[in-house]
């Protein structure tokens, strides 16, 4: 009888000890960065394309490899200064975000690199002094283990 209690105590101790050592069983995304955090739209530009590149750390604490199926970015205008054809709260986004790697192995950590396309127009060619728009960005990561969202650093678009 005592052996059973000892065996049960050892089993409970082993399972309890695994908690902090074995992770939380999911994909954790953290430490997001983007570059550039600010971009100046050239004078005379019409639908001028540029890329915002970023990184996010991924820690797969699950027991299986996780495939990254797709990524998208969502942008919300948080502040405007000067004349704009949009308002605070306006939303936009990009579904064609390129990224690598395409999977994160079980128990592995990696840095995911991504590129999201942006565009701007500055056709008047004469911006008011200090004309800019600030955007809050969210990266949505669709994986074989579910959908994850991470807040990215803000992006500012200025007019030349």
Secondary structure, 3 states (H helix, E strand, C coil): CHHHHHHHHHHHHHHHHHHHHHCCCCEEEEEEEEECCEEEECCCCCCEEEEEEEEEEEEECCCCCEEEEEEEEEEEEEEEECCCCCCCCCEEEECCCEEECCEECCCCEEEEEEEEEEEECCCCCCCCCCCEEEEEEEEEEEECCEEEEEEEEEEEEEEC
